[in-house]
Structures are given as structure tokens and as C-alpha cells.
Amino acid sequence: MIIKSLRFTFFIGFLLTLGMMATALFMQYFMKLEPCPLCIAQRVVVIALGIVFLIAFLHNSKSWGVRVYGLILSLLSLLAYVVAGRHTWLQHLPEDRIPECGPGLEFWMNHLPAIDVVQKVFQGSGECATVVFSFLGLSIPEWSLIAFIPFLVFSLKVLITGR
């Protein structure tokens, strides 16, 4: 039996983002894969998606409120897709076109204005171009690209149809 409740689907979205964060933390702390700036940016967007999914589930809005959640989720999903796409693009650059590695996120946060930090994170650096792990021939950002497609499709459906 297919459950057609939008509220249930929001809860599933929340669980999926929770699973994505659990996977990211497992890779960081158990597999010892240090996240690059674009990985951290993706995590922030996934957390934001999870929070919106949870609020939408708890609020159980009707009519126009559902479309508001659809809009917010669409924007966040699109942002996540853009960040994962940029990350994937960096990983496929020829060796001579890869940007140099920067001093690191902690340095940027301690020494640069917030807007410059955000800009540098979204630009990525040489460390973002390194493929540190792959599964079935795809890197982590490539898997993220695939994972963000259902979020984007679902959120656009909710935005457009209101259900």
C-alpha cells in the first residue's frame, strides 16, 4: 500500500537527511575522511533541508503553507545540487587547472569577513578536487548529486501542486 500523506513524505525526507548526515559523520570519524570546504557546505545545506522537512512534518500545514515549504525545500535542494555539481566539476578538472589548496576553513573563519568565507567555500580549493573515496566508480560528490535529485523533484512537485 502506498501512503499518499504529504506529512509522512516530509518525515521520510527528514529521515533521509538524517541518514545522509550519519553517513557523512561515519565517513569522517570512522573512515577518517576529512571533509573539504565544499563537503562542509553540503552538510550545512543537508542540515537545513532536514530542519525544514522536520518543521513541515510537525506543522502539518494545509493549502498555501505547503507551497511555502515546497519553495524553501526547492531553493535548498537546488543549492545543494549546485554545490555538489561544483564539487564534482572540480574533481574532473585536468591536473593543471585545479585551484591551489588554501590555508583551510578554520583560518578563513578566523581572518576573513563572513561573506569572503562563504565565497571561498563555494569556490572550492585544490583539496576539493581530490577524490578520497569512491563507491561503484562514483565519488562522494557524485553520489550527492544523485541523492539531491529526488529532493529537488519532490520539492518542486510540492511547490507547483501544493500536495
LINGIDA-V81740 format. One record per residue. N is the residue number from 1. PHI is phi in radians with two decimals (999 if undefined). PSI is psi in radians with two decimals (NA if undefined). Layout:
# LINGIDA-V81740
n=N phi=PHI psi=PSI
n=N phi=PHI psi=PSI
This chain:
# LINGIDA-V81740
n=1 phi=999 psi=2.27
n=2 phi=-1.59 psi=2.22
n=3 phi=-1.52 psi=2.16
n=4 phi=-1.77 psi=0.25
n=5 phi=-1.33 psi=2.19
n=6 phi=-1.13 psi=-0.63
n=7 phi=-1.05 psi=-0.76
n=8 phi=-1.08 psi=-0.69
n=9 phi=-1.16 psi=-0.67
n=10 phi=-1.07 psi=-0.69
n=11 phi=-1.14 psi=-0.71
n=12 phi=-1.09 psi=-0.72
n=13 phi=-1.03 psi=-0.75
n=14 phi=-1.07 psi=-0.80
n=15 phi=-1.10 psi=-0.65
n=16 phi=-1.14 psi=-0.73
n=17 phi=-1.17 psi=-0.62
n=18 phi=-1.08 psi=-0.74
n=19 phi=-1.12 psi=-0.68
n=20 phi=-1.12 psi=-0.74
n=21 phi=-1.19 psi=-0.67
n=22 phi=-1.09 psi=-0.71
n=23 phi=-1.12 psi=-0.79
n=24 phi=-1.07 psi=-0.76
n=25 phi=-1.21 psi=-0.63
n=26 phi=-1.07 psi=-0.79
n=27 phi=-1.11 psi=-0.64
n=28 phi=-1.28 psi=-0.85
n=29 phi=-1.62 psi=-0.45
n=30 phi=-1.83 psi=-0.59
n=31 phi=-1.65 psi=-0.10
n=32 phi=1.04 psi=0.65
n=33 phi=-1.67 psi=1.94
n=34 phi=-1.35 psi=2.22
n=35 phi=-1.28 psi=2.45
n=36 phi=-1.51 psi=3.05
n=37 phi=-0.99 psi=-0.68
n=38 phi=-1.25 psi=-0.54
n=39 phi=-1.11 psi=-0.73
n=40 phi=-1.14 psi=-0.71
n=41 phi=-1.07 psi=-0.73
n=42 phi=-1.09 psi=-0.70
n=43 phi=-1.06 psi=-0.75
n=44 phi=-1.06 psi=-0.74
n=45 phi=-1.19 psi=-0.68
n=46 phi=-1.12 psi=-0.71
n=47 phi=-1.10 psi=-0.76
n=48 phi=-1.08 psi=-0.74
n=49 phi=-1.01 psi=-0.81
n=50 phi=-1.05 psi=-0.72
n=51 phi=-1.12 psi=-0.76
n=52 phi=-1.15 psi=-0.74
n=53 phi=-1.04 psi=-0.76
n=54 phi=-1.13 psi=-0.77
n=55 phi=-1.10 psi=-0.75
n=56 phi=-1.08 psi=-0.69
n=57 phi=-1.12 psi=-0.85
n=58 phi=-1.21 psi=-0.65
n=59 phi=-1.24 psi=-0.63
n=60 phi=0.89 psi=0.87
n=61 phi=-1.18 psi=2.73
n=62 phi=-2.06 psi=2.86
n=63 phi=0.89 psi=-2.10
n=64 phi=-1.15 psi=-0.49
n=65 phi=-1.06 psi=-0.62
n=66 phi=-1.10 psi=-0.71
n=67 phi=-1.17 psi=-0.58
n=68 phi=-1.11 psi=-0.79
n=69 phi=-1.09 psi=-0.67
n=70 phi=-1.06 psi=-0.72
n=71 phi=-1.14 psi=-0.84
n=72 phi=-1.08 psi=-0.81
n=73 phi=-1.13 psi=-0.62
n=74 phi=-1.12 psi=-0.81
n=75 phi=-1.11 psi=-0.77
n=76 phi=-1.16 psi=-0.70
n=77 phi=-1.12 psi=-0.71
n=78 phi=-1.14 psi=-0.73
n=79 phi=-1.06 psi=-0.79
n=80 phi=-1.06 psi=-0.74
n=81 phi=-1.13 psi=-0.70
n=82 phi=-1.14 psi=-0.76
n=83 phi=-1.13 psi=-0.80
n=84 phi=-1.13 psi=-0.64
n=85 phi=-1.14 psi=-0.76
n=86 phi=-1.07 psi=-0.74
n=87 phi=-1.10 psi=-0.80
n=88 phi=-1.09 psi=-0.75
n=89 phi=-1.01 psi=-0.80
n=90 phi=-1.04 psi=-0.66
n=91 phi=-1.22 psi=-0.35
n=92 phi=-1.79 psi=0.11
n=93 phi=-1.24 psi=2.60
n=94 phi=-1.09 psi=2.66
n=95 phi=-0.88 psi=-0.71
n=96 phi=-1.36 psi=-0.15
n=97 phi=-1.82 psi=-0.07
n=98 phi=-1.23 psi=2.28
n=99 phi=-1.12 psi=2.72
n=100 phi=-1.20 psi=2.67
n=101 phi=-1.24 psi=2.41
n=102 phi=-1.59 psi=-3.09
n=103 phi=-1.26 psi=-0.23
n=104 phi=1.97 psi=2.72
n=105 phi=-1.08 psi=-0.73
n=106 phi=-1.06 psi=-0.76
n=107 phi=-1.07 psi=-0.82
n=108 phi=-1.00 psi=-0.79
n=109 phi=-1.15 psi=-0.55
n=110 phi=-1.45 psi=-0.38
n=111 phi=-2.16 psi=-0.11
n=112 phi=-2.15 psi=2.69
n=113 phi=-1.11 psi=2.69
n=114 phi=-0.98 psi=-0.69
n=115 phi=-1.14 psi=-0.63
n=116 phi=-1.20 psi=-0.64
n=117 phi=-1.10 psi=-0.82
n=118 phi=-1.04 psi=-0.78
n=119 phi=-1.08 psi=-0.78
n=120 phi=-1.16 psi=-0.66
n=121 phi=-1.08 psi=-0.79
n=122 phi=-1.29 psi=-0.38
n=123 phi=-1.26 psi=-0.60
n=124 phi=1.38 psi=3.02
n=125 phi=-2.52 psi=-3.08
n=126 phi=-1.00 psi=-0.60
n=127 phi=-1.16 psi=-0.45
n=128 phi=-1.27 psi=-0.36
n=129 phi=-1.46 psi=-0.22
n=130 phi=-1.41 psi=2.23
n=131 phi=-1.56 psi=1.90
n=132 phi=-1.66 psi=-0.26
n=133 phi=-2.76 psi=2.44
n=134 phi=-2.44 psi=2.66
n=135 phi=-2.37 psi=2.20
n=136 phi=0.94 psi=0.62
n=137 phi=1.44 psi=0.03
n=138 phi=-2.00 psi=2.46
n=139 phi=-1.39 psi=3.01
n=140 phi=-1.03 psi=-0.81
n=141 phi=-1.11 psi=-0.58
n=142 phi=-1.17 psi=-0.69
n=143 phi=-1.15 psi=-0.64
n=144 phi=-1.09 psi=-0.74
n=145 phi=-0.97 psi=-0.79
n=146 phi=-1.13 psi=-0.72
n=147 phi=-1.18 psi=-0.54
n=148 phi=-1.39 psi=-0.29
n=149 phi=-1.05 psi=-0.88
n=150 phi=-1.08 psi=-0.60
n=151 phi=-1.09 psi=-0.78
n=152 phi=-1.16 psi=-0.79
n=153 phi=-1.08 psi=-0.83
n=154 phi=-1.07 psi=-0.83
n=155 phi=-1.15 psi=-0.64
n=156 phi=-1.16 psi=-0.65
n=157 phi=-1.08 psi=-0.79
n=158 phi=-1.14 psi=-0.72
n=159 phi=-1.08 psi=-0.79
n=160 phi=-1.34 psi=-0.81
n=161 phi=-1.63 psi=-0.38
n=162 phi=1.34 psi=0.21
n=163 phi=-2.63 psi=NA
